């Protein structure tokens, strides 16, 4: 495949747009967010009229202060230059735990206290302590459940997708989608084996992985990714890069997936033929590849479709749902994506929707293009999934001639 260089201005420089006030404020979020995450629950649970015994207040406040200091330090040591897995596990777990505690401190700190006040239940101290125990109890249950949800083998989500341009010979084509496996600090080699075994029960014609295989280099996470080599498909196994590959030597992951028998679709396509009809299966690098600095990497849809018959239906693999605008402009029939994790820990999905056009499931964009967004097969960072279950997706493609 011939790679093309990025187009640059005659002066060799890319003009930089002036920063908006919102963009300037966004720079301070990494500094402000941890303070809010730890101080708000501390205040709601310990210092809003509970009148706990002094040792309880001191110990509780000290634990919150240690969390405020320890979480960023662990995150930096775990995900920064040092890449210490033990520190990453501690930092990620603290982040997920305090997010849940923060969310329910805010909800119960307002709603439950208001309800108790309106109902005339107890005095101020009783209401404050009731709120504290309710928040702690709900957070504990959600974290325990969320951990089990994150670590289990995902359930299979089955969906029929009707494509108007799909030939009758391709009706019933079984496409399995896994994505965002995020092999990382927590060793999930056994989990990976069980996921792949589940995929193999689905008798897929085509198996797709739409990126974010792991957090870490291919050399470092090889043992967890190795079971992907056991995945079976009657036609092809195809893969595209996600944004996390570009944090961890993306070319190493492309090479490993090829070694494991997968077809990396780096701005190229393959043809799936069945029953006398043909489906174009195309893939593009993640959009972050364009700024990665890696030679030859970039999301180039026109290159991916080069040489394909424009009259054939196209299934496109693109890691991020936001790519669907380009897909719709090219008349793509179906785009498969991941990236969002369905929000992973409620109510984080509200923030995800600020960045992506879809959170999960099937959606239509433009006159022809359908987008399926998976909630992901694994988890990123915090080992919890709350109200955003993981999935292995079985998409059964249907032609207009199908009468079922």
PAZA-916782 format. One line per field, with one value per residue: x, y, z of N, C-alpha, C, O in turn; residue number from 1; residue in one letter. Coordinates in steps of 0.1 Angstrom, whole numbers, m for minus. Example, Ala and Ser with C-alpha at 12.3 -4.5 7.8 and 13.67 -1.06 7.14 Angstrom:
n_east: (132 128)
n_north: (m57 m22)
n_up: (78 71)
ca_east: (123 137)
ca_north: (m45 m11)
ca_up: (78 71)
c_east: (132 129)
c_north: (m33 0)
c_up: (78 79)
o_east: (142 134)
o_north: (m33 11)
o_up: (85 80)
nr: (1 2)
rest: (A S)
***
This chain:
n_east: (8 5 17 7 19 11 m6 8 11 24 44 52 40 14 m14 m24 m53 m66 m69 m100 m120 m131 m115 m91 m99 m103 m78 m72 m88 m76 m63 m83 m104 m96 m95 m122 m134 m126 m129 m156 m173 m160 m168 m197 m202 m190 m189 m213 m232 m233 m219 m200 m181 m150 m126 m135 m142 m116 m101 m116 m114 m86 m82 m95 m79 m55 m62 m67 m41 m27 m40 m35 m7 m3 m15 2 26 18 7 23 57 70 54 43 27 15 11 m6 m29 m37 m41 m61 m82 m88 m96 m120 m135 m138 m151 m177 m184 m184 m205 m228 m228 m233 m259 m275 m268 m283 m309 m319 m316 m333 m357 m360 m362 m386 m403 m402 m385 m366 m340 m317 m291 m297 m307 m285 m267 m281 m280 m253 m248 m264 m253 m227 m234 m248 m228 m209 m222 m227 m200 m190 m207 m202 m175 m176 m191 m173 m152 m163 m170 m182 m217 m234 m245 m271 m280 m300 m292 m303 m293 m298 m284 m273 m265 m285 m272 m255 m271 m277 m251 m227 m214 m191 m183 m157 m141 m121 m106 m86 m63 m43 m28 m40 m38 m53 m53 m65 m92 m92 m89 m113 m131 m124 m131 m158 m165 m159 m180 m199 m200 m189 m188 m172 m149 m144 m121 m121 m101 m81 m67 m50 m35 m4 26 29 48 48 22 17 11 m15 m29 m24 m44 m61 m53 m65 m91 m118 m130 m151 m145 m128 m106 m105 m89 m85 m67 m69 m72 m56 m36 m19 m7 11 32 21 27 38 16 1 18 18 m8 m11 7 m7 m26 m46 m61 m48 m65 m53 m62 m72 m89 m107 m123 m154 m168 m198 m222 m223 m224 m209 m192 m177 m151 m138 m112 m99 m71 m71 m84 m66 m42 m33 m20 0 26 37 51 33 9 m25 m59 m74 m99 m106 m84 m86 m108 m100 m100 m122 m154 m178 m204 m208 m219 m206 m188 m174 m147 m139 m124 m134 m167 m171 m160 m180 m191 m174 m177 m204 m204 m190 m208 m209 m222 m224 m209 m187 m179 m162 m148 m164 m172 m198 m200 m191 m189 m216 m225 m209 m214 m227 m206 m192 m209 m206 m184 m187 m208 m225 m234 m239 m251 m273 m274 m286 m270 m270 m282 m278 m260 m254 m245 m229 m223 m203 m204 m181 m157 m139 m126 m115 m89 m103 m115 m143 m177 m206 m239 m234 m230 m205 m199 m201 m206 m229 m237 m260 m262 m286 m303 m324 m341 m346 m371 m377)
n_north: (m12 22 49 83 116 140 169 201 237 261 275 257 256 251 270 283 284 310 306 298 312 291 270 278 277 249 240 240 221 195 202 213 194 169 181 189 164 151 168 176 152 147 170 168 143 144 170 185 190 166 161 142 122 136 120 104 124 135 113 105 129 130 107 114 135 122 107 127 136 112 99 115 112 85 80 94 80 56 58 76 84 64 41 22 m6 m14 10 22 6 12 40 41 27 43 66 57 49 73 89 76 80 108 114 103 115 141 138 125 142 165 157 136 147 169 156 142 164 177 156 158 142 133 153 179 167 140 137 145 125 102 107 105 77 65 74 62 35 31 37 18 m6 m1 0 m25 m41 m29 m35 m63 m63 m52 m71 m94 m118 m103 m100 m113 m92 m92 m82 m74 m59 m40 m34 m14 m16 m41 m72 m101 m125 m120 m118 m124 m125 m129 m107 m102 m80 m69 m47 m21 m36 m31 m43 m43 m29 m46 m80 m97 m121 m146 m138 m128 m151 m163 m145 m147 m174 m172 m156 m174 m192 m180 m183 m167 m149 m127 m112 m83 m60 m30 m14 2 m19 m22 m8 1 m11 m34 m54 m54 m62 m85 m112 m110 m103 m123 m145 m136 m146 m170 m166 m174 m171 m174 m160 m135 m118 m87 m55 m23 6 22 52 47 30 48 59 41 30 24 11 m13 m27 m30 m47 m69 m78 m86 m107 m124 m132 m115 m91 m61 m32 m6 22 9 m17 m48 m74 m90 m119 m136 m159 m150 m122 m91 m75 m46 m42 m19 0 25 43 55 87 102 95 112 133 120 118 95 80 77 71 79 90 82 81 82 70 45 35 34 21 5 m7 16 10 m10 m22 m8 m16 0 2 22 37 58 71 97 99 95 115 120 95 95 115 102 83 58 26 13 20 8 12 20 31 49 35 34 53 41 46 57 90 96 94 117 135 122 124 151 150 131 118 98 74 47 17 16 40 66 84 111 105 78 64 42 39 18 18 4 m5 m14 m40 m45 m26 8 21 28 m1 m6 m8 9 9 7 m16 m40 m54 m80 m80 m92 m87 m92 m91 m78 m81 m61 m80 m98 m114 m118)
n_up: (0 m8 10 17 22 47 38 37 43 21 34 51 76 100 104 136 155 175 210 226 254 268 261 273 299 302 305 331 343 350 374 391 392 407 433 438 436 459 480 481 488 513 527 526 539 564 575 576 597 610 634 643 666 677 670 649 629 625 616 593 578 574 558 535 527 523 501 482 478 473 450 426 425 423 399 381 385 376 350 337 327 342 343 362 371 395 408 390 392 419 417 396 408 430 417 403 426 441 422 421 448 450 431 443 467 461 449 470 490 485 475 492 518 515 511 536 553 544 550 577 593 620 637 627 630 629 603 588 594 585 558 553 559 540 516 518 519 494 476 482 475 447 438 444 428 403 400 397 373 355 354 345 318 289 281 252 227 204 172 144 114 88 56 29 4 4 m10 m18 m15 6 27 61 69 94 117 141 167 187 210 225 244 262 276 304 334 354 353 327 313 315 314 288 273 278 267 240 236 239 217 197 198 183 156 135 104 99 120 140 154 169 179 206 220 242 272 271 258 229 234 262 269 256 265 275 252 235 233 214 190 188 179 157 124 95 72 76 99 112 119 134 145 177 197 220 212 201 222 229 212 185 160 169 179 156 142 159 159 132 133 149 132 124 102 97 90 77 66 42 23 23 5 11 1 m7 m16 m42 m40 m30 m3 8 30 50 66 88 102 137 145 160 151 132 144 157 149 138 110 81 94 98 95 67 47 19 8 19 6 m20 m52 m47 m58 m64 m63 m46 m13 18 47 74 95 122 149 166 172 163 138 120 105 84 72 65 46 25 18 32 42 67 98 122 155 186 216 233 256 266 285 308 338 353 361 339 312 302 299 279 257 250 234 215 188 193 219 225 207 178 153 130 104 83 49 43 60 86 120 143 177 200 235 244 251 272 300 307 328 358 375 371 361 359 354 327 309 296 263 239 205 182 150 126 93 71 40 17 6 26 44 71)
ca_east: (0 13 13 8 23 1 m5 12 11 36 54 55 35 0 m19 m29 m64 m65 m76 m112 m120 m135 m103 m82 m104 m101 m64 m72 m96 m69 m60 m95 m112 m93 m99 m136 m138 m123 m134 m171 m177 m156 m177 m210 m203 m183 m189 m226 m241 m233 m214 m194 m170 m138 m117 m141 m140 m102 m96 m122 m108 m73 m83 m99 m67 m45 m67 m65 m27 m22 m45 m27 7 m3 m19 13 36 12 4 33 69 74 45 43 14 9 7 m17 m40 m41 m47 m73 m92 m91 m104 m133 m142 m142 m161 m190 m187 m187 m218 m239 m227 m241 m273 m281 m266 m293 m323 m323 m318 m345 m369 m361 m366 m400 m411 m400 m378 m355 m335 m306 m280 m302 m308 m271 m260 m288 m275 m239 m248 m271 m243 m217 m240 m251 m215 m203 m230 m224 m186 m189 m214 m194 m162 m180 m195 m161 m143 m169 m170 m194 m228 m235 m257 m274 m288 m301 m290 m307 m286 m305 m276 m267 m270 m292 m262 m248 m281 m274 m237 m226 m203 m189 m175 m151 m134 m117 m103 m78 m54 m35 m21 m46 m36 m66 m50 m76 m104 m90 m92 m128 m138 m122 m139 m172 m166 m158 m193 m209 m199 m189 m181 m162 m147 m138 m117 m120 m90 m78 m64 m44 m28 9 32 26 57 44 8 16 5 m30 m34 m22 m56 m68 m49 m74 m104 m121 m140 m150 m140 m117 m105 m99 m85 m81 m61 m76 m63 m47 m24 m9 0 19 39 10 31 40 3 m3 26 14 m21 m8 14 m17 m35 m56 m58 m49 m70 m48 m66 m73 m101 m107 m136 m160 m177 m207 m234 m223 m224 m196 m192 m164 m148 m127 m108 m90 m65 m78 m82 m55 m30 m29 m11 9 40 42 51 24 m3 m35 m72 m76 m110 m105 m74 m92 m118 m94 m101 m134 m165 m187 m218 m209 m220 m193 m188 m162 m142 m133 m125 m143 m180 m170 m156 m191 m194 m167 m183 m216 m200 m186 m219 m207 m234 m224 m197 m186 m170 m162 m143 m172 m175 m211 m198 m184 m194 m226 m231 m199 m218 m230 m194 m188 m218 m201 m173 m190 m222 m234 m229 m240 m262 m274 m279 m285 m264 m272 m292 m276 m251 m257 m234 m231 m213 m202 m200 m167 m156 m132 m127 m103 m87 m110 m120 m157 m187 m218 m250 m228 m224 m197 m206 m196 m217 m232 m245 m264 m265 m298 m306 m338 m349 m349 m385 m379)
ca_north: (0 34 59 96 125 150 182 213 249 264 279 245 257 250 281 279 293 315 298 305 313 278 262 282 271 235 236 240 210 185 207 215 182 161 188 188 150 146 177 176 141 150 180 163 132 146 184 193 188 152 162 130 123 142 111 100 135 137 102 106 140 126 97 121 143 113 103 138 136 99 95 120 107 71 81 98 70 44 61 85 78 52 30 12 m12 m14 24 24 m1 20 53 39 23 55 74 52 50 87 94 71 86 122 115 100 126 153 135 123 154 174 152 128 156 177 147 140 177 179 146 160 130 135 166 182 158 127 138 145 111 93 110 99 62 62 76 52 22 30 37 4 m16 1 m3 m40 m45 m23 m43 m76 m61 m49 m82 m106 m119 m96 m107 m111 m84 m96 m72 m75 m46 m40 m25 m14 m20 m54 m82 m112 m135 m116 m118 m133 m125 m127 m99 m100 m68 m66 m34 m15 m46 m24 m50 m33 m32 m58 m91 m103 m131 m156 m131 m127 m164 m166 m137 m153 m186 m168 m152 m186 m199 m172 m188 m154 m148 m116 m107 m70 m53 m16 m6 3 m32 m23 3 m4 m16 m48 m63 m55 m68 m96 m124 m108 m102 m136 m153 m131 m154 m182 m163 m180 m165 m181 m151 m127 m111 m74 m47 m9 12 31 62 42 25 59 63 29 25 18 1 m26 m34 m34 m59 m81 m83 m93 m119 m132 m137 m105 m82 m46 m23 7 29 0 m25 m62 m78 m102 m124 m146 m161 m142 m108 m86 m64 m39 m41 m10 5 37 46 64 101 107 91 124 141 112 119 83 81 68 69 89 85 86 73 81 60 32 31 35 9 m3 m4 26 5 m20 m17 m7 m17 7 2 35 36 68 75 111 98 92 126 117 83 98 123 92 73 45 20 9 22 1 20 18 43 56 26 37 61 32 48 67 97 101 94 130 142 116 130 164 148 121 120 86 68 33 13 19 54 69 97 114 98 63 58 37 38 11 21 m6 0 m19 m54 m44 m13 16 27 23 m14 m6 m5 12 13 8 m30 m43 m63 m86 m77 m100 m80 m100 m82 m82 m74 m58 m92 m107 m113 m121)
ca_up: (0 m9 20 13 32 50 31 45 36 13 43 60 89 101 112 149 158 189 220 232 268 273 259 283 312 302 309 346 349 357 387 399 393 419 446 439 438 472 491 482 496 526 534 527 548 577 581 574 608 616 648 647 676 671 663 636 620 622 608 580 570 570 547 522 524 517 488 473 475 468 437 414 425 418 385 374 385 369 336 332 322 350 339 372 371 409 411 381 398 430 412 389 417 438 408 402 439 445 413 426 461 447 424 452 478 455 448 483 499 482 474 504 529 513 514 550 559 541 558 592 599 629 637 617 631 625 589 582 596 576 544 553 558 528 505 519 515 480 469 484 467 433 435 444 416 392 398 391 359 347 353 339 303 285 275 238 223 191 165 130 108 75 47 16 m7 6 m19 m12 m12 18 38 72 72 108 120 155 171 200 209 237 254 272 284 312 347 360 343 323 303 316 309 274 268 279 257 227 235 236 203 188 198 175 142 127 91 100 134 139 166 165 186 220 225 255 277 272 245 225 241 276 271 247 271 276 239 227 230 201 179 187 174 145 115 82 61 79 112 108 131 132 157 185 202 230 205 198 234 233 201 177 150 175 180 142 139 167 154 120 137 155 121 120 90 100 79 79 54 31 24 18 0 16 m10 m2 m23 m54 m38 m24 7 10 45 50 79 89 115 145 141 167 143 124 152 165 144 132 96 74 101 97 91 53 42 5 5 23 m4 m33 m60 m45 m67 m57 m63 m35 1 25 61 77 109 127 164 173 165 157 124 112 96 72 66 58 34 15 16 39 46 81 105 135 164 201 222 244 268 271 297 318 352 353 349 330 298 298 294 266 247 246 225 205 183 198 231 223 199 164 150 116 102 69 41 41 69 100 130 155 187 211 248 247 257 285 307 308 340 370 372 375 351 366 344 313 308 285 254 226 197 170 140 115 82 64 27 15 2 37 48 85)
c_east: (9 8 15 11 12 4 m2 11 24 48 59 50 20 m5 m26 m40 m62 m74 m89 m111 m122 m122 m92 m86 m102 m87 m63 m80 m88 m64 m72 m103 m109 m97 m114 m140 m136 m129 m149 m176 m173 m165 m191 m212 m198 m186 m202 m236 m242 m228 m208 m184 m157 m128 m122 m139 m126 m97 m102 m116 m94 m73 m86 m86 m57 m49 m65 m50 m22 m27 m37 m13 7 m6 m6 24 31 11 14 45 73 66 45 29 7 3 m6 m30 m46 m48 m60 m85 m97 m100 m118 m142 m147 m152 m175 m194 m191 m201 m229 m239 m235 m256 m280 m280 m277 m307 m327 m325 m330 m358 m371 m366 m381 m408 m410 m394 m366 m351 m324 m295 m284 m302 m294 m265 m267 m282 m261 m240 m254 m261 m232 m222 m242 m238 m208 m209 m226 m210 m184 m195 m206 m181 m166 m184 m183 m153 m150 m167 m183 m205 m228 m247 m259 m283 m288 m300 m293 m300 m292 m297 m270 m273 m276 m282 m255 m258 m277 m259 m235 m213 m202 m179 m170 m143 m130 m114 m94 m70 m45 m29 m27 m45 m49 m64 m61 m89 m104 m93 m107 m136 m136 m130 m153 m174 m166 m171 m203 m209 m199 m183 m170 m161 m139 m133 m114 m111 m91 m76 m59 m39 m14 14 28 35 53 31 6 8 m10 m36 m33 m34 m64 m64 m57 m88 m106 m132 m139 m144 m127 m118 m98 m98 m81 m75 m71 m67 m53 m35 m14 m3 11 25 29 15 34 27 m2 5 22 1 m19 m1 4 m28 m46 m51 m59 m53 m65 m50 m66 m86 m98 m122 m141 m170 m185 m219 m235 m223 m212 m199 m178 m162 m136 m124 m99 m83 m73 m75 m70 m42 m24 m20 m1 24 45 41 41 11 m12 m48 m75 m86 m109 m95 m79 m101 m112 m95 m114 m145 m175 m201 m220 m212 m207 m196 m174 m159 m135 m135 m135 m155 m179 m166 m168 m195 m187 m173 m195 m214 m196 m197 m217 m220 m235 m210 m197 m175 m171 m159 m151 m173 m189 m211 m191 m189 m203 m223 m221 m203 m222 m218 m190 m196 m213 m190 m177 m205 m231 m227 m229 m252 m261 m280 m278 m279 m264 m282 m291 m269 m257 m244 m237 m219 m213 m199 m186 m167 m149 m135 m114 m102 m94 m117 m135 m165 m200 m228 m244 m222 m216 m204 m196 m208 m218 m242 m248 m269 m277 m300 m321 m347 m353 m363 m388 m382)
c_north: (12 44 73 105 135 163 193 225 252 269 268 246 256 261 276 289 298 307 306 305 299 269 265 277 256 231 234 228 199 189 208 203 173 168 187 174 146 155 177 164 143 159 175 152 134 160 192 189 175 152 148 132 128 132 106 111 136 125 102 117 137 116 104 129 134 108 114 139 124 96 101 114 93 71 85 87 58 46 71 77 65 39 18 6 m12 0 27 18 7 33 51 35 34 64 70 52 64 93 89 78 101 123 113 109 138 150 133 135 164 168 145 137 165 168 145 153 179 169 148 149 135 150 168 171 144 127 137 131 101 95 103 84 58 63 65 38 21 29 24 m6 m14 m2 m18 m46 m41 m31 m57 m74 m59 m62 m94 m106 m112 m105 m104 m103 m87 m86 m74 m61 m47 m29 m25 m18 m34 m65 m94 m123 m132 m116 m128 m134 m121 m119 m97 m89 m69 m54 m30 m26 m41 m33 m41 m38 m44 m69 m97 m113 m142 m150 m131 m140 m167 m157 m143 m166 m183 m164 m164 m194 m192 m175 m176 m156 m138 m112 m94 m66 m39 m7 m5 m11 m32 m9 m2 m9 m30 m58 m65 m63 m80 m108 m122 m108 m115 m144 m148 m139 m167 m179 m168 m172 m172 m173 m143 m122 m98 m65 m33 m4 21 42 57 35 36 65 52 22 17 8 m12 m34 m38 m47 m71 m87 m90 m106 m129 m137 m127 m97 m68 m38 m9 15 21 m8 m39 m64 m91 m107 m136 m147 m153 m127 m104 m75 m59 m37 m32 m6 16 37 55 78 108 104 103 133 133 113 106 83 71 66 81 84 90 77 71 70 46 26 30 21 1 2 5 20 m6 m14 m17 m7 m11 5 15 35 45 71 88 110 96 103 124 105 86 106 114 82 59 40 18 12 15 9 15 31 49 48 27 46 54 34 60 77 102 102 108 138 135 122 144 162 139 122 108 80 53 29 18 32 57 83 100 105 82 57 54 36 29 14 11 1 m6 m33 m54 m31 m5 21 21 10 m15 m2 m3 17 14 m6 m32 m52 m69 m85 m86 m92 m89 m91 m87 m74 m70 m70 m101 m104 m115 m109)
c_up: (0 1 14 24 35 42 40 36 30 23 52 74 89 109 125 152 172 198 225 247 274 272 270 297 313 306 324 352 356 371 396 402 405 432 448 443 452 483 492 490 511 534 536 538 562 583 578 584 614 630 652 658 670 664 650 626 616 613 594 572 565 559 534 518 517 503 478 469 468 454 426 414 419 403 376 373 376 354 329 327 329 346 349 374 385 412 402 387 410 426 405 398 426 429 406 415 442 435 417 439 459 441 434 464 473 455 461 492 497 483 486 516 527 516 529 557 557 549 573 599 607 629 627 618 626 609 582 583 587 562 543 551 545 516 506 515 501 472 470 475 452 429 435 431 403 389 392 376 350 345 347 324 299 279 260 234 208 184 150 124 93 67 33 4 m6 m3 m12 m8 1 30 48 75 87 111 135 158 185 199 224 248 265 281 291 324 354 349 340 312 303 311 294 267 268 269 243 225 232 222 193 188 188 160 132 113 92 115 133 153 162 174 201 226 239 259 280 259 242 232 255 278 262 253 272 262 231 224 218 189 178 181 160 137 102 71 65 94 109 120 126 145 164 190 212 224 203 210 237 221 192 167 156 176 166 138 146 162 141 123 143 144 118 109 94 88 81 66 41 33 19 13 6 6 m4 m11 m36 m53 m30 m14 8 25 46 64 78 102 124 142 148 160 136 131 160 161 138 117 90 81 100 92 77 47 27 1 9 13 m18 m40 m57 m54 m59 m56 m52 m22 8 40 65 92 112 142 170 165 158 142 114 102 83 64 59 46 22 12 21 43 61 87 118 143 178 208 234 257 273 283 308 333 352 364 340 315 293 293 280 255 242 235 213 201 188 210 230 214 185 162 135 114 87 62 42 53 82 108 141 165 198 224 252 253 270 292 306 323 352 367 376 362 359 356 330 311 295 275 244 217 185 161 129 104 74 51 26 12 14 42 63 93)
o_east: (19 m4 24 7 4 16 m8 11 34 59 68 54 13 m1 m34 m38 m57 m85 m88 m102 m117 m119 m86 m78 m99 m86 m54 m79 m92 m62 m71 m108 m118 m101 m118 m149 m144 m133 m155 m184 m180 m168 m196 m221 m202 m186 m201 m248 m251 m233 m211 m180 m155 m124 m114 m135 m123 m90 m95 m113 m90 m64 m80 m84 m50 m41 m61 m47 m15 m20 m33 m8 16 m1 m4 30 39 13 13 44 78 72 47 20 m5 m7 m15 m41 m58 m59 m69 m96 m109 m110 m128 m153 m158 m160 m185 m205 m201 m209 m239 m249 m243 m264 m291 m288 m279 m316 m339 m335 m337 m367 m382 m374 m389 m419 m417 m397 m357 m358 m321 m291 m277 m298 m292 m258 m261 m281 m258 m233 m250 m260 m229 m215 m239 m236 m203 m202 m224 m207 m177 m190 m205 m177 m159 m181 m182 m147 m142 m164 m194 m202 m223 m258 m250 m293 m278 m306 m286 m300 m292 m303 m262 m285 m272 m285 m250 m254 m274 m255 m241 m202 m211 m169 m178 m138 m136 m120 m94 m71 m39 m25 m19 m50 m56 m72 m66 m97 m114 m100 m112 m146 m146 m135 m160 m184 m174 m173 m213 m217 m207 m174 m159 m172 m129 m140 m105 m114 m100 m83 m63 m38 m11 5 24 31 54 30 m5 0 m18 m48 m41 m35 m71 m72 m56 m96 m97 m141 m128 m140 m117 m129 m87 m106 m75 m79 m79 m55 m42 m24 m2 5 19 23 29 9 32 27 m7 m1 22 0 m26 m4 5 m37 m55 m39 m70 m47 m73 m42 m60 m93 m88 m131 m134 m180 m180 m226 m246 m223 m205 m207 m168 m170 m125 m132 m91 m89 m82 m64 m64 m31 m12 m12 6 32 57 30 41 1 m7 m48 m79 m83 m112 m97 m76 m102 m119 m90 m116 m146 m180 m209 m231 m207 m198 m204 m164 m168 m125 m146 m142 m155 m186 m168 m166 m201 m192 m173 m198 m221 m198 m194 m222 m229 m245 m200 m207 m164 m180 m166 m145 m175 m192 m221 m184 m193 m199 m219 m223 m197 m222 m219 m185 m191 m217 m188 m170 m213 m243 m214 m219 m262 m251 m290 m269 m282 m258 m290 m301 m271 m263 m234 m248 m208 m224 m191 m181 m177 m152 m147 m104 m112 m91 m124 m138 m161 m206 m227 m250 m210 m218 m215 m186 m218 m207 m253 m239 m279 m277 m298 m329 m359 m361 m367 m399 m384)
o_north: (13 47 76 103 138 167 195 225 245 266 270 239 259 263 266 301 291 303 318 298 295 261 257 272 251 220 227 226 195 180 205 201 170 161 184 171 138 150 179 167 139 157 176 152 127 161 204 187 172 144 143 143 125 135 105 108 138 128 100 115 140 117 101 130 138 107 111 142 124 90 94 112 89 63 79 85 50 37 73 66 56 28 7 13 m9 1 34 24 9 37 59 40 36 70 77 56 65 102 97 82 106 131 121 111 144 158 140 138 172 172 147 136 167 173 145 152 183 172 141 147 140 159 158 167 137 117 130 127 92 85 97 78 48 54 59 31 10 21 19 m14 m24 m7 m23 m54 m49 m33 m61 m83 m64 m63 m104 m96 m115 m115 m94 m107 m85 m82 m77 m51 m54 m18 m35 m24 m38 m66 m97 m130 m142 m113 m140 m141 m111 m124 m93 m88 m70 m50 m34 m25 m46 m31 m32 m49 m52 m68 m103 m115 m146 m157 m133 m141 m173 m162 m144 m169 m190 m167 m164 m202 m198 m169 m175 m164 m140 m110 m93 m68 m36 4 m10 m15 m40 0 m9 m11 m38 m69 m76 m70 m84 m114 m132 m112 m117 m150 m156 m140 m174 m188 m168 m166 m176 m179 m144 m121 m98 m66 m31 m8 27 41 63 35 33 74 53 10 5 m2 m23 m46 m49 m56 m82 m99 m101 m116 m141 m144 m131 m95 m63 m38 m1 15 24 m7 m42 m57 m101 m100 m145 m137 m149 m120 m113 m66 m66 m31 m36 m7 18 32 62 81 117 110 104 140 139 110 106 87 60 60 92 74 102 66 60 63 36 14 27 11 m9 14 0 25 m11 m3 m26 0 m15 6 18 34 41 72 90 120 97 101 127 105 81 105 117 73 50 47 20 6 16 11 8 41 53 54 23 46 61 24 71 74 113 109 111 146 143 124 148 171 139 126 109 80 47 37 23 36 51 92 92 98 75 45 62 33 31 12 10 10 m2 m36 m62 m26 m11 26 10 9 m24 5 m13 28 22 m7 m26 m58 m63 m90 m88 m91 m94 m84 m99 m62 m75 m69 m109 m92 m114 m110)
o_up: (7 2 6 36 26 40 51 24 33 20 61 83 78 121 124 153 181 195 228 253 284 281 275 305 324 311 329 364 366 380 408 413 413 442 459 451 457 494 503 500 520 546 547 545 571 595 578 581 622 638 663 661 658 653 640 614 604 603 584 560 554 550 524 506 508 494 467 458 458 446 417 403 411 396 366 363 371 346 317 322 323 346 346 378 386 418 407 387 411 430 407 396 428 434 408 414 447 439 417 440 465 445 434 471 481 459 463 500 506 491 491 523 537 522 534 567 566 553 580 611 601 623 619 607 619 603 572 574 582 555 533 542 540 508 496 508 495 463 461 469 445 418 426 424 394 378 383 368 339 334 343 318 304 273 256 239 200 191 144 129 85 70 27 m5 m15 m3 m1 2 8 41 45 84 92 108 142 152 194 188 233 259 276 294 285 325 359 338 349 303 293 304 287 257 258 264 236 214 225 216 183 179 186 153 123 112 86 121 126 163 154 177 207 235 247 251 290 250 251 236 261 288 260 246 270 261 221 213 212 179 167 179 152 143 97 61 59 100 104 130 116 156 157 187 213 230 203 210 246 219 191 164 149 175 165 133 141 161 138 117 141 148 110 106 96 78 86 57 31 43 12 16 7 3 3 m13 m41 m62 m24 m17 10 31 42 73 68 112 118 137 143 163 133 125 169 169 134 112 93 75 101 84 76 42 22 m9 2 11 m28 m35 m64 m57 m49 m48 m50 m19 6 46 61 101 106 147 179 153 148 135 102 92 72 52 48 36 11 4 16 48 68 82 125 138 182 206 244 267 284 290 316 339 350 375 334 307 281 283 272 244 231 227 203 209 187 211 233 213 180 168 129 122 79 69 41 56 89 102 148 161 205 224 263 260 279 292 305 329 355 357 384 354 364 350 322 310 285 279 240 220 178 165 122 106 70 51 34 14 13 44 67 105)
nr: (1 2 3 4 5 6 7 8 9 10 11 12 13 14 15 16 17 18 19 20 21 22 23 24 25 26 27 28 29 30 31 32 33 34 35 36 37 38 39 40 41 42 43 44 45 46 47 48 49 50 51 52 53 54 55 56 57 58 59 60 61 62 63 64 65 66 67 68 69 70 71 72 73 74 75 76 77 78 79 80 81 82 83 84 85 86 87 88 89 90 91 92 93 94 95 96 97 98 99 100 101 102 103 104 105 106 107 108 109 110 111 112 113 114 115 116 117 118 119 120 121 122 123 124 125 126 127 128 129 130 131 132 133 134 135 136 137 138 139 140 141 142 143 144 145 146 147 148 149 150 151 152 153 154 155 156 157 158 159 160 161 162 163 164 165 166 167 168 169 170 171 172 173 174 175 176 177 178 179 180 181 182 183 184 185 186 187 188 189 190 191 192 193 194 195 196 197 198 199 200 201 202 203 204 205 206 207 208 209 210 211 212 213 214 215 216 217 218 219 220 221 222 223 224 225 226 227 228 229 230 231 232 233 234 235 236 237 238 239 240 241 242 243 244 245 246 247 248 249 250 251 252 253 254 255 256 257 258 259 260 261 262 263 264 265 266 267 268 269 270 271 272 273 274 275 276 277 278 279 280 281 282 283 284 285 286 287 288 289 290 291 292 293 294 295 296 297 298 299 300 301 302 303 304 305 306 307 308 309 310 311 312 313 314 315 316 317 318 319 320 321 322 323 324 325 326 327 328 329 330 331 332 333 334 335 336 337 338 339 340 341 342 343 344 345 346 347 348 349 350 351 352 353 354 355 356 357 358 359 360 361 362 363 364 365 366 367 368 369 370 371 372 373 374 375 376 377 378 379 380 381 382 383 384 385 386 387 388 389 390 391 392 393 394 395 396 397 398 399 400 401 402 403 404)
rest: (X X X X X X X X X X X X X X X X X X X X X X X X X X X X X X X X X X X X X X X X X X X X X X X X X X X X X X X X X X X X X X X X X X X X X X X X X X X X X X X X X X X X X X X X X X X X X X X X X X X X X X X X X X X X X X X X X X X X X X X X X X X X X X X X X X X X X X X X X X X X X X X X X X X X X X X X X X X X X X X X X X X X X X X X X X X X X X X X X X X X X X X X X X X X X X X X X X X X X X X X X X X X X X X X X X X X X X X X X X X X X X X X X X X X X X X X X X X X X X X X X X X X X X X X X X X X X X X X X X X X X X X X X X X X X X X X X X X X X X X X X X X X X X X X X X X X X X X X X X X X X X X X X X X X X X X X X X X X X X X X X X X X X X X X X X X X X X X X X X X X X X X X X X X X X X X X X X X X X X X X X X X X X X X X X X X X X X X X X X X X X X X X X X X X X X X X X X X X X X X X X X X X)
***
